[in-house]
Amino acid sequence: MKFVKDEDEERRDYIFQKDNKTKFGAKFVIIVLIILVGAVVASGIHFQWF
């Protein structure tokens, strides 16, 4: 099974496709996760859990 499919390949066994939607989605998910981790750290500092 291949992890990333190139745009010109004729395959059906892949997880991600190398196109603009996948790149945008991956960047969006990473940014949201970074924001959530920052919010957890900030709330921990504010409520003096750390």
Residue pairs with C-beta under 8 A, 6 or more apart in sequence:
1 13
1 14
1 15
2 11
2 13
2 14
2 15
3 14
3 15
3 16
4 14
4 15
4 16
4 17
4 18
5 11
5 14
5 16
5 17
5 18
6 18
7 17
7 18
7 19
16 22
16 26
41 50
44 50
